[in-house]
Structures are given as C-alpha cells and as structure tokens.
Amino acid sequence: MLCKSKFIFFVFVCFLHLQGPDPNLVYQPNRTPKSQRKDFRNFETGSVAEHVYNTYKLMHTNQNVDFVKRKHLEWSGCSHTEMSMMDAVMSLDQLVDESDPDVDFPNSFHAFQTAEGIRNEHPDKDWFQLVGLIHDVGKVMALWGEPQWAVVGDTFPVGCAFQNSIVFRDSTFQDNPDDTNPSYNSKYGIYKPNCGLDNVLLSWGHDEYLYRVLQFNKCSIPEEGLNMIRYHSFYPWHSQGDYMYLCNDKDLRMLPWVNEFNKFDLYTKAAELPDVKKLCPYYQSLIDKYCPGILKCRHKVALQPTRVQMSTGAGNPDTWARTHCTAWATVEFNLRRGGAFSCEVVINTIMFRLK
C-alpha cells in the first residue's frame, strides 16, 4: 500500500512540475537554417554545459587502449540477448544522452526525427532512412549497466596521440595514462600511416557496438550505411578533418556519406516531437527488409562499481544510478538540466519500468 501511495505521489509531482511539447505532435521534417546551426554542439554555455563536461571528463580519463580492448571482448559476442530492432529503438525512451548539449528528451524521438529528415530529402534511399532511425540503438548499453561515458559522446582514436580536435582536449585527458605513455602518445602510436580506420581502435561506444551487432546478424544495410553508423560520432575526423593520416582510400570514399548523414543527425533536432505511432508501420517495413526478425545482441551483466571507478567518479552512487537510466533517474536528470518531459512520456516510462 505504501509503495502504491509513493507511486501516485510521484505521478502527481510529475504533473505539477513537468511541462513540454506533446510527444504526439506530428513532426514536420524541416532542415535547420544555416543561421541557426551555430547553436548546435555548443559545449561552452547553456544549462547542460557542466554536466556534459563532467561526462566527457570521465570518458577522457577512462577510455584508453586497455579499456577499449576489454570492452570489445565484453560486448562483441552477441550471444546473451535477443530483441527486434524496433524494440531496441523504442527502449531508448528510457534514455537521455548525458553528452548531448542539444537535446533534453528521450533518444527514441531523436531517432525518428533523424529518419524523417533523411526521408524528406532522400526518398529513394530507404536504407539511408533506416540508418537514421537506428544509428543510436547501440546506446541500449547504457540501459544494461554501462556508464554513459562508455556509451555516448564523440569518439576518438586510442593508441596514438589525442589531437586538439577532440572536444575538451586541453582539460580532460590529464589523468588518462595513455597520454603520457610513449608507446601511445606519438602521432601514429601503434598504427601505420594510412592503415585504414578498420584497423584503428576508437574509444568504445554505441557506434562500434551497433556496427558489430549488424554485422553479426548479417543485416543487409549497404556498406555506406554501416560506415555512417560506425563513424557518425567520430567528429574529429568527419567534421574537423583530423586523423586523415590514418585513413586509406576506402575511408576517403566513405567520408562524404558520413558527412551527409551528419547533417541530419545534427540539424533535425527540434522541440517538436514526432508522432511515433503513425511512423512505426513505415519504419517497421524497412526493418523487415534490412534487419528482419529477432537480432542477437550482447547483454553485458551489470557489475558493482570497482575501486578504480569509485576513485574516478564513475562509480559514485549518484553517477552509477543515473547511468542505469531508471525512470526516476531519467526524469530527475532531465529536470536538473532545465529540460522537460510531457506527462505522457513520464508516465509511459514509469509504467514500462514497473512491468
């Protein structure tokens, strides 16, 4: 009885304090005018700047060669969990990306916004539209126990020098052991010139995880789409033009495709949220074409924070709870960012977590 009373009180508080756009508003995919594009990826000001910085600080402290190799072993087996692609997309209702200064609503809405933006300008490329929908699905790792600094945010190579094109480069890498390791801190580090990005270890995150899941399940998305997924968070490369000395001819052929995708990933973000119910049948047909049935995924068992994680802040109770994306953590985190959910989003999220 007490638990029920607490739940009713929680819903009541949500109605009093949460406000925002109705998620059933139909999204009209309009590209953002160039005059407004400077407002995206603003890491310096705004209500989320401090929290975004802290996420990158943890990422840049912990993401090194040893860590990335360990994550490849932990997540690449694809043998522990099975789910459909649409279920994976919809599970992102529980996630707000802590590294993204542009959005404060659940990640699934961004998925449909991106897909609809691509559909509007590339109506003949259904595989491209599907990539827009699923590109962030790898973030489900954050719902399965992985801290967000190991899931979201811009990616960068490990095993060679951390370049100035990486966001917050000058203030967040001082505790990363690879930054002072002579085997890893030279221009090429452990790599050969023009070795190709296929042979480069990038910081672990949702891009690489989803890429490997799609390959393991033999999904038929074209190579261009797979590269969009694998490298869309590699901003130092596709947006800053850095690390070209590691690229081979294939990478240079793929770069225009990654940049074309990036326009929609960034500039379709808007307060107006898509009518997911109306859009689902169309995108389910694309899933059935390119990623049909139940996919095998690697579901990592959540572990208690280690002493190392505690010492770096990755395992302190507040961070640990927040990155597990329970209904309350998601709502509470969003409120602290100054954002808002509609009551329907909150209640649906709560009910999903109570099932």
C-alpha positions in Angstrom: 0.0 0.0 0.0 2.9 2.3 0.9 4.6 1.7 -2.5 1.3 2.4 -4.3 1.0 5.7 -2.4 4.5 6.7 -3.3 3.9 5.9 -7.0 0.7 8.0 -7.0 2.5 10.9 -5.3 5.4 10.6 -7.9 2.9 10.9 -10.8 1.2 13.8 -9.1 4.6 15.6 -8.8 5.3 14.9 -12.4 2.0 16.6 -13.4 2.8 19.6 -11.3 6.4 20.1 -12.3 6.9 18.7 -15.8 5.9 20.6 -18.9 6.9 20.3 -22.5 5.8 19.5 -26.0 3.2 16.8 -26.5 5.0 13.8 -28.0 2.0 13.1 -30.3 2.6 16.3 -32.2 3.4 15.5 -35.8 7.0 16.3 -36.7 7.4 18.1 -40.0 11.0 17.4 -41.1 12.4 20.8 -42.0 16.2 21.3 -42.2 17.5 23.8 -39.8 18.5 27.2 -41.4 22.2 27.8 -41.6 21.8 30.9 -39.4 20.7 28.6 -36.5 23.3 25.9 -37.0 25.8 27.6 -34.7 23.5 26.8 -31.8 24.2 23.1 -32.2 27.0 21.3 -30.3 27.6 24.3 -28.1 29.7 22.8 -25.3 30.6 26.1 -23.6 27.3 27.7 -22.5 23.8 26.6 -21.6 22.1 24.8 -18.8 23.7 21.4 -19.6 27.3 22.6 -20.1 28.7 21.5 -16.7 27.0 18.1 -16.9 28.2 17.5 -20.4 31.7 18.4 -19.4 31.7 16.0 -16.5 30.6 13.2 -18.8 33.5 13.9 -21.2 35.9 14.2 -18.3 35.1 10.7 -17.2 35.3 9.4 -20.8 38.6 11.0 -21.4 40.0 9.7 -18.1 39.0 6.1 -18.6 38.9 5.5 -22.3 42.4 4.1 -23.2 43.8 1.1 -25.1 43.3 -1.4 -22.4 39.8 -0.3 -21.6 38.7 -0.3 -25.3 40.2 -3.8 -25.9 38.3 -5.1 -22.8 35.0 -3.7 -24.0 35.5 -5.3 -27.4 35.8 -8.7 -25.6 32.8 -8.0 -23.3 30.3 -6.8 -25.9 31.2 -8.4 -29.2 29.9 -11.9 -28.6 26.3 -11.1 -29.4 25.1 -14.3 -27.6 23.2 -13.3 -24.5 20.2 -11.3 -25.5 17.7 -11.3 -28.4 15.4 -8.5 -29.4 13.9 -7.0 -32.5 15.3 -3.7 -33.9 12.1 -1.8 -33.3 12.1 -3.0 -29.7 15.6 -1.7 -29.4 14.6 1.7 -30.9 11.7 2.1 -28.5 13.7 1.1 -25.5 15.6 4.4 -26.0 12.5 6.1 -24.5 14.3 5.5 -21.2 17.5 7.3 -22.2 18.5 10.9 -22.3 22.1 11.3 -23.6 24.2 13.0 -21.0 26.8 14.1 -23.5 24.5 15.9 -25.9 24.1 19.6 -25.3 21.3 19.9 -27.9 18.5 17.7 -26.6 16.8 17.0 -23.3 14.2 14.5 -24.5 14.4 10.7 -24.8 16.7 9.4 -27.5 13.9 7.5 -29.4 12.4 10.8 -30.5 15.7 11.9 -32.0 15.8 8.6 -33.9 12.5 9.3 -35.7 13.5 13.0 -36.2 16.7 12.0 -38.0 15.0 9.3 -40.1 12.2 11.7 -41.2 14.7 14.4 -42.1 16.5 11.9 -44.3 13.3 10.6 -45.8 12.3 14.1 -46.8 15.5 14.7 -48.8 16.4 11.1 -49.8 13.0 9.5 -50.5 14.7 7.0 -52.9 17.2 5.7 -50.3 15.2 3.6 -47.8 18.3 2.1 -46.3 19.6 5.6 -45.6 16.3 6.4 -43.8 16.6 3.2 -41.7 20.2 4.2 -40.7 18.7 7.5 -39.5 16.3 5.5 -37.3 18.7 3.0 -35.8 22.0 4.9 -35.7 21.9 5.4 -31.9 20.4 2.0 -31.0 23.8 1.0 -29.5 23.0 3.3 -26.6 21.0 0.4 -25.2 24.3 -0.5 -23.5 23.5 2.4 -21.0 20.3 0.6 -20.1 22.2 -2.6 -19.5 24.6 -1.3 -16.9 27.3 0.5 -18.9 28.1 4.1 -17.7 27.2 6.7 -20.2 30.8 7.8 -20.6 31.4 4.4 -22.2 28.4 4.6 -24.5 27.7 8.2 -25.7 29.6 11.2 -26.9 32.2 11.9 -29.6 34.6 9.1 -30.3 38.4 9.4 -30.9 41.3 7.0 -31.6 43.2 5.4 -28.7 46.7 4.1 -29.2 48.0 7.3 -30.7 48.2 11.0 -29.7 45.0 12.6 -28.6 44.6 15.5 -31.1 43.3 19.0 -30.3 40.3 18.4 -32.4 38.8 16.3 -29.6 36.2 18.2 -27.6 37.7 19.4 -24.2 41.1 18.1 -25.2 43.0 20.7 -23.2 41.4 20.0 -19.8 40.1 16.4 -19.6 42.9 14.0 -20.6 45.5 14.7 -17.8 44.5 11.6 -15.9 44.5 9.3 -18.9 47.6 7.0 -18.6 47.9 6.7 -22.4 48.5 10.5 -22.7 52.0 10.1 -21.1 52.8 6.6 -22.5 55.4 6.9 -25.2 54.0 3.9 -26.9 50.7 5.6 -27.4 51.3 9.4 -27.4 53.1 9.9 -30.7 51.3 11.0 -33.9 50.9 7.4 -35.2 51.4 5.5 -31.9 50.7 1.8 -32.6 49.4 2.4 -36.1 51.0 2.7 -39.6 50.4 5.6 -41.9 47.2 5.2 -43.9 46.5 1.8 -42.2 42.7 2.4 -42.6 40.1 3.1 -39.9 39.1 -0.5 -39.9 42.4 -1.1 -38.1 42.2 1.8 -35.6 40.8 1.4 -32.1 38.3 4.1 -31.4 37.0 4.9 -28.0 34.3 2.4 -27.1 30.7 3.5 -27.6 27.4 2.9 -29.2 28.7 3.3 -32.8 31.0 0.4 -32.7 28.7 -1.8 -30.7 25.7 -1.4 -33.2 28.1 -1.9 -36.1 29.2 -5.2 -34.7 25.6 -6.3 -33.9 24.5 -5.6 -37.5 27.5 -7.5 -38.9 27.0 -10.4 -36.6 23.3 -10.7 -37.6 24.2 -10.3 -41.3 21.9 -7.3 -41.8 21.8 -6.2 -45.5 22.4 -2.4 -45.0 24.9 -1.2 -47.6 28.5 -0.5 -46.7 27.9 3.2 -46.9 25.2 2.9 -44.2 27.3 0.7 -42.0 30.1 3.3 -42.1 27.6 6.0 -41.2 26.7 4.1 -38.1 30.3 3.2 -37.2 31.8 6.7 -37.6 28.9 9.2 -37.0 30.3 10.1 -33.6 33.9 10.5 -34.9 33.7 14.2 -35.1 37.4 14.9 -35.0 37.6 13.1 -38.3 34.4 13.9 -40.3 33.9 17.4 -39.0 37.4 18.6 -38.1 39.3 16.9 -40.9 41.8 15.3 -38.4 43.4 11.9 -38.4 43.4 11.8 -42.2 46.9 10.3 -41.9 45.3 7.1 -40.7 42.8 6.8 -43.5 43.0 4.7 -46.6 41.2 5.1 -49.9 38.1 3.3 -48.6 37.8 5.7 -45.7 38.0 8.7 -48.0 35.2 7.2 -50.2 33.0 6.8 -47.2 33.7 10.2 -45.7 31.1 12.1 -47.9 28.4 9.6 -46.9 29.2 10.1 -43.2 29.1 13.9 -43.6 25.8 13.7 -45.5 24.4 11.6 -42.6 25.8 14.1 -40.0 23.7 16.9 -41.4 20.5 15.1 -40.4 21.9 13.7 -37.2 22.5 17.3 -36.0 20.1 19.6 -37.7 16.8 17.7 -37.4 16.9 18.1 -33.6 13.8 20.1 -32.6 11.4 20.7 -29.7 8.6 19.4 -31.9 8.4 15.6 -31.3 7.4 13.1 -33.9 4.2 11.1 -34.0 5.9 7.7 -33.4 2.6 5.7 -33.6 1.9 7.0 -37.2 5.5 6.5 -38.3 6.1 3.0 -36.9 4.4 0.9 -39.7 6.6 2.5 -42.4 9.8 2.1 -40.5 8.9 -1.5 -39.5 8.7 -2.3 -43.2 12.3 -1.0 -43.6 13.4 -3.1 -40.6 11.8 -6.2 -42.1 13.7 -5.5 -45.3 17.2 -4.9 -43.9 17.2 -6.2 -40.3 14.4 -8.7 -40.1 13.3 -10.8 -37.1 15.0 -11.1 -33.8 18.6 -10.0 -33.5 21.2 -11.5 -31.3 22.8 -8.9 -29.0 25.4 -9.0 -26.3 23.7 -8.1 -23.0 26.5 -7.4 -20.5 25.7 -8.2 -16.9 25.8 -5.1 -14.7 28.6 -5.2 -12.1 29.1 -3.3 -9.0 31.5 -0.3 -9.4 35.1 -1.1 -8.8 37.5 0.8 -6.5 39.0 2.4 -9.7 35.6 3.5 -10.8 34.8 5.0 -7.4 38.1 6.9 -7.4 37.4 8.4 -10.8 33.8 9.3 -10.0 32.4 6.6 -12.4 31.2 4.5 -9.5 29.9 7.1 -7.1 26.3 6.4 -6.1 24.8 9.4 -8.0 26.6 8.7 -11.3 26.1 5.0 -11.0 22.3 5.3 -10.5 21.9 8.0 -13.1 23.7 6.0 -15.9 21.4 3.0 -15.2 18.5 5.0 -16.6 15.7 4.0 -14.3 12.5 6.0 -14.8 13.3 8.3 -11.9 16.9 8.8 -12.9 15.9 9.8 -16.4 13.2 12.3 -15.2 15.3 13.7 -12.4 18.3 14.2 -14.6 16.3 16.0 -17.2 14.8 18.3 -14.6 18.3 19.2 -13.4 19.3 20.1 -17.0 16.4 22.6 -17.1 14.5 20.5 -19.6 11.1 18.9 -19.5 9.1 15.9 -20.4 5.4 15.8 -21.2 3.4 13.9 -18.5 2.6 11.2 -21.1 6.3 10.5 -21.7 7.0 10.3 -17.9 4.0 8.0 -17.1 4.8 5.7 -20.1 8.4 5.4 -18.9 7.3 4.7 -15.3 4.9 2.0 -16.4 7.5 0.4 -18.7 9.9 0.2 -15.8 7.3 -1.3 -13.5 6.4 -4.2 -15.8 
